Amino acid sequence: MSKLEIQLGLSFLWAFLVALFAVPSIIYVAHLKNMLDTPNARTVHESLTPRLGGVAVFAGFMSALTIFAPLHIRNGIQELLAGCIVLFFVGLKDDLVSISVSKKFVGQLLATGIVMIMADVRITSFQGILGINELPIGISYAFTFFAIVGITNAINLIDGLDGLAGSIVLIICATFGYYFFRYGGPEFQSYVFVAVCVIGGLLGFLRYNFHKANIFMGDTGSLVCGFIVSILTIQFIEMGLKVGQPFGSSAPSVAVGVLFVPLFDTLRVFIVRMMAGRSPFSPDKNHVHHRILAMGFQQIGTVLLLGLLNILVILFVINFAYLGNTLLIITLIAFSLLLSVFLGVYHSRAERQRVAS
C-alpha cells in the first residue's frame, strides 16, 4: 500500500468517525434548544426534526482535509476551504433563523469569487461543444460563476428526502475521486482528498439520516456539499483538457452525466414553475422525488431508485464517451425529455383518478 493510499484511508476514517460521533450530540442539543424543523405542506417528514446534520459533515470534512491533504500545493484547495467556511455560516444561519434568497446568493457570490479569482479555478474551454473551444476570459469567469452557483443550488434543491442528497453527493464524489486518483497527476490528484473526506463525512452522517431520519442535512450541509461538488466538476473538466484522462475532450459531457439527477431535477422543476407563471425559486412539490413518491414508492425505495438512475447514467456516459460531447449531450437531453414526459403523464393520470374518487 502506497503512502498516498494510507493518507487517503486515514482521511476517510477520520472524517467518518468525526461525523459519526458528532451527530448524536448535535441531535441532543437541537432538541434541548428546540432548533427543529417543523413539518409543513411542502415537506415529507411528519415530526419535528433537527436540520443541523451538515455541521457534522463539515466538521469531519474540514478536520480530515486540513490534517491529511497536501495543502502546501497551490492548486485551489485552500481557496475551496475558504469558500466552504463562508457557505457553512450562511447555511448555519439559514438553518437556525432562516434568511432570504438574496442573502444566500451573496454568500454564494463571495465563495465563488474566492475560488475563481484567488485560485483561478474556472472552465477555460467548451472543448468543442457547439464548435466552441477556448473561452475569452470574461465569458470563462461568467460561465464558471453560473456553473458553481447552479450546481450548488441543484444539490440544495434535491435535499428533500431522507438520505437523498447525501447519497447522490456520495455517488458523484466517488466517481470524480476515482478519476482524480487514477489520472490526476501532480496538479489534480490532491482533489481525491477532497472527495474522500466528503465521502467519509457523509457516510457518518447518513447513519442517522436514512428513513426514518433522526436529523437532516440542512442548508449547512447541502450548500457546502453542492459547492464542493461544483469545484470537483470544474476540476474534472479541466483535467480532461490538461492531463488528457480517459475521456479527453468528452470530459464536459461526462461531467454532466455524473451530475444527471440533480441537474435534471433542477432544470425540470424550474421549467415547470415558469410555465405555470411562477418564480423558478418558488417552493412546491414538483421535484422528481415527489413525483416518484406519488407513484407509490416509499422514501427508501425512491432514494435507491434515484441513486440507481444516477449510477446508470454515469456508466452510460463513461462507456460511450467516445461518441463525443455533442452526441452525449443530445442523448442526455433526449432522455431527460422522455423522463419528464413520463413523470408528467403519470402525474396527470394520478390527479384525474384522485379527482374522480
N, C-alpha and C positions, 0 to 999 in steps of 0.2 A: 504494500500500500504506500503510495507516494505521500510526500509532505502535504501537498495540496488536498488530497483526499482526506487526510487526517484532519486538516483545518476545517474542511467543509463538514465533516462528520461532527466535529466539536461545535461548529456554528449552529448546525441543525439541532443538536441535542440541547445546547444552551437556550436557544430561542424557544424550543418546545417546552422545556422544564419551567422556564420563567413564566410563560403564558399559562401553562397548566396549573401552576401553584398560585398565580396571581388572581385568576378568575374567581375562585371561591371567596376570597377576601373582598373583591370588588362587588360581588353579589351581596355579601353581608352588609357592607357599608351602604350600598344603594338602597337596600330595603330599610336599613336603620334610619337613613336620612330622607326616605320617601322620594328617591330620584328614580322614578319608574315611568315607563311608557304606558299611557292609558289607551286601551283599545278604542277604535272609532270605526266609522263606516268604511274606511279605506283599508284598514289593517285586517290581517288574517288571524292574529292571535286573540285570545279571549280573556286573558288575565294580565294583571299588572306585572310588567317585566322590565328589568334594568336594560339600559341601552349602552352601557359603557364597556362592552367587550373589547372594543378597539384599543382601550388603554392597555390591556394585557398583551394584545398582538403587537402594539407599538413598543411596549417595554421589552418584550422578547426580541423583536427585530432589531431595535436600536442598540440594545446592550450587546447582542451577539455580533452585530456587524462592526461596531466600534472596537470590540475586543479582538476579533479574529481576522477581519478583512484587511488587505494591504492598502490602507488609506494613504500611504505615502505616494502612491502612484496617482498622478494628476489625470484622472480620466472621468471626472464628473461625479464620483460617488460622494465626496464631501458636500458638494452643492446639492445633490439629491437628498442627503440627510438634512440639510438646512431647510429645503423645501418641505420635507416631511414634518419637521418641527412646526413650521408655520401652519400647515394644514391640520396637524394634530390639535393645536389650540383652537383653530377655527371650528373643527368638528366637535371638540370637547365643549365649547361654549354652546353650540347648537344643541347638543345632547342634553345640556343642563337647563338652558333657559330659552332656546330657540332663537335663531337670528334670521334676518331677511336673506333672500336670494342674492341681493346686491352685495351684501357684506361677505357672503360665501365667495362670490365672484372676485371681490377684491383680494381675498386670501389666495385664491387660485391664481390670480394675476401676479401676485408677489412671488409665490412659489415657482410659477412657470418662468418668470423673469430671472430668478436666481440661477436656474439650470441653463436657460438659454443664453443669457448674457455673460454670466460669470464662468460657465463651463463650456459654452459653445456647443451644447447638446441640441442638435437640430436636424431636421430632414433636409439634406442638401440636394437630393435628386429624386425625381419620379421614376428613374430607371426605365424609361421607355413607355410609361403609361400615357396614353393619349399623344404619343410621339414626343413627350417632354422628357428631357434628361436633367442636366444640371439646372438648378433654380437660381434666379437672381437672389441676392442676399435678403432683400426686403420681403420678397414672396416666401423665401425659406423661413424667415422668422414668423411671418404671419401664419403660414400653414402649420408650422410646428406648434405655435400657440393654440391654434384651433384643434390640432390633434391631441395635445396634452389635456386641454380643458374638456374636450369631447369624451375622451376615454375615461378620464377621472369621473365625470358625471355619469357615464354609462355604467360603471361599476357601482356608483352610488345609487342609481335608479333601480338596478336589478336586485338590490338588497331588500327583498320583500317576503321571503320565506325562510324558515329555519334552515340554516346551513347552505342556502343557495349561493349567496355572494362569496362566502368563504370557499366553497367547493369549486366554483368557476375560477376564482383567482388562483387557487391551488393548481388547477389544471394548466392554466396559462403560464404561471411561473415555472412549473415543472418542465413545460415544453421549451420555453425560452432558455431556462437554466441549462438544460441538456445541451443545447447547441452552443451556448456560451462556453460550456465546459469542453466540448469536443473541438470547436473550431475557432474560439475567440482569440487565441494568441495573446500576447502581452497587453494589447490595447483593450480588449473586451472581456478577457477571461475573468477579471475581477468581478464582473457583474453576476457571475454564478453565485458569489457570496450573497448578493442582494436577493436573488431568487431563493436560495436555500434558507436564508434567515426568515423570509416571509413565509415559506412553507412550514418551517418549524413553529413559528408563532401561530399560524393559522390552525395547525393540527392540535396544538394545545388548547386553543380557543374552541375549536369545533367539538371537542369532547363535551362541552356544555351547551352547544348551540344547535345540535340536531334535534329534530322534533321528539319530544316537546322541549323547546329551548328554555333554559334557565336564565339566559342572557342573550342580548342581541349585539351585533357588531356596532351599530350606531354610526353616525357620520364620522365619529372619531376614527373608526376603523375603515369605513368604506372610502372616505376621501383619501386617506393615506395609502390604502391598498390600490385605489384607482390611479393615484399619482405615480406610484412605483411601477405599476403595470404599463402606464403610458411611457415612462422613461425606458423601461426594458424593451418596449415595442420599437421605439425610435432607434435605440442602440442595435437591436436585432436587424433593422432595415439597413442601418449604416454599416453594420458588419458585413452584410452581403455585398455592399459596394466596395469596401476597403479590403476585406480579408478574402472574399470570394468563397464563403462557406457553401455547402452543397446546393443551395438554391440560387446563388448568384444574383442576377438581376430580377429574379422572381420573388425575392425576399419581401417586397411590399404586399403582394397578393397573398403570400403565405402568412404574413403577419395579420392581415385582415381575416383570414380563415381561423387563425388561432383565437382571435377575439370575436368569433362569429356570434355567439349567443348574446353577449352584452350589446354589441353594435346593432345586431338585428332588432333586439327588443327596443333599444332607444330610438332608432330611426323609425321603426314601425309605430310606436306609441306617439311620437312627435307628429308624424303624418296624420294619424287618426285624429288627434286633438285638433290640428289645424284645419282638417277637412270638416270638422264639426264646428268650426268658427271659434275655437277656444285657444288660449295660450298654450304653446307646447310644453310649458312648465306647470300647467295646472294639474294637480294630482287627481288620479282616478284609479279605476280597477281594470284598465285595459292592457296591462302588461301581459306578456306571453305566459307567465306563470299563473296569472289569474284565469286566463282562458283555459289552460290545461286543468286547473282545479275544477273549472266549470264542467269539464268533460267527465268528472267523477273520480279523478286521481286524488290520492291523499298527498299530504305535503312531502313525505319521504319519497314517494313514487315520482312526484313532479320534479324534485331536486335531482333524483337519479336519472330521470328521462332527459332533462336539460343538460346534465353533465355528460351523459352518453352522446347526446346530439353534438355537443361541442367537441368531444373526442373524435367522433366520426368525421366531422368536417375537417378537423386537424389532420387526421390520417389521409383524407382525400387530397387536401392541398399539398401535403408533403409528398405523396406518391405521384401526383400529377403536376408537380412544379415545373416539369419540363415543357408544359404547354405554354408557359409564359404568362406575364401579368394580365394581358388583355383577355385571353380565353378564360383564365381562372376567375377573374373578377366578373366577367359576364355570366359564368356558371353560378357563382355565388349570388349574384343579383337575381338570376332566374329562379334559383332555389328559394331565395327569400320571398320572391313574389308568390310562388306556389304555396309556400308555407303560410304566408299572410292570407291568401285566398281561402285556404283550408280553415284557418282559425276563424276568419270572418264568416264563412258559410256555416260552420258548426255553431258559432255563437248566435247567428240569426235563427237557425233551426231551434236551438235551445230556448231562445227568447219567445218564439212563436208557441212552442209547447208549453212554456211557463204561463203565457197569457191565456192560452186555451184551457189550461187546467184551473 
